[in-house]
């Protein structure tokens, strides 16, 4: 429950939006969120990265795009730029090497 309270305190507007979204039909809201995520990551970002770097290996997983270690920096820079453009705010992304 602490995580929920921390989230509410840090992101009160997002919390309100989530509650409104779930109030109509709570089963529809996760589907809507998944569609929004897919539109951003797959339809917007991944397609543009693939066009810019046609020889780059791209693997999408939920809200992320992965590539080989040698192409990591190029992908991170481009993905970050595209997310900032899509949402029209600065989006901070993390990185994970596996």
C-alpha positions in Angstrom: 0.0 0.0 0.0 2.9 2.3 0.6 3.8 2.2 -3.2 0.2 3.3 -4.0 0.4 6.2 -1.5 3.8 7.3 -2.8 2.5 7.2 -6.4 -0.5 9.3 -5.4 1.7 11.8 -3.7 4.2 12.1 -6.5 1.7 12.0 -9.4 -1.6 13.3 -8.2 -2.9 14.3 -11.7 -2.0 10.9 -13.1 -3.7 9.2 -10.2 -6.9 11.1 -10.9 -6.8 10.2 -14.6 -6.3 6.6 -13.7 -9.2 6.6 -11.4 -11.5 8.3 -13.9 -10.4 5.8 -16.6 -11.2 2.9 -14.3 -14.5 4.2 -13.1 -16.5 3.6 -16.3 -15.4 0.0 -16.9 -12.3 -1.0 -15.1 -11.7 -3.9 -17.6 -11.5 -1.5 -20.6 -8.9 0.8 -19.1 -5.9 -1.6 -19.2 -6.7 -2.4 -22.8 -6.8 1.3 -23.7 -3.4 1.8 -22.0 -1.9 -1.1 -23.9 -3.2 0.3 -27.2 -1.7 3.7 -26.3 1.6 2.0 -25.5 1.7 0.0 -28.7 0.9 3.1 -30.8 3.8 5.0 -29.2 6.4 2.3 -29.1 5.5 0.2 -32.2 3.7 2.5 -34.6 5.7 5.7 -33.8 9.1 4.9 -32.4 10.1 1.5 -33.7 9.0 2.3 -37.3 11.0 5.5 -37.4 14.1 3.8 -35.9 13.8 1.0 -38.4 13.6 3.5 -41.3 16.6 5.5 -40.0 18.7 2.4 -39.2 17.5 -0.3 -41.5 20.3 -2.7 -40.6 19.8 -2.4 -36.8 18.3 -5.4 -35.0 15.2 -4.2 -33.1 13.4 -6.2 -30.5 10.3 -4.7 -28.8 9.1 -5.7 -25.4 6.1 -3.9 -23.9 7.4 -0.3 -23.4 10.9 -0.8 -24.7 13.1 -1.4 -27.7 16.2 -3.5 -27.6 19.1 -4.0 -29.9 22.7 -5.3 -29.9 25.2 -3.8 -27.6 27.2 -2.2 -30.5 24.1 -0.3 -31.6 22.8 0.5 -28.1 23.9 4.2 -28.0 22.4 5.0 -31.3 19.1 3.4 -30.4 19.0 5.0 -26.9 19.6 8.5 -28.4 17.0 8.0 -31.2 14.4 6.4 -28.9 14.7 9.2 -26.4 14.3 11.8 -29.0 11.3 10.1 -30.5 9.6 9.7 -27.1 10.2 13.4 -26.4 8.7 14.3 -29.7 5.7 12.0 -29.2 4.8 13.2 -25.7 6.0 16.8 -26.2 7.8 16.6 -22.9 11.2 15.4 -21.8 11.0 11.7 -21.2 13.8 10.1 -19.2 14.6 6.6 -20.2 16.7 4.0 -18.5 18.9 1.4 -20.0 19.4 -2.3 -19.2 22.1 -4.5 -20.7 21.4 -8.2 -20.8 
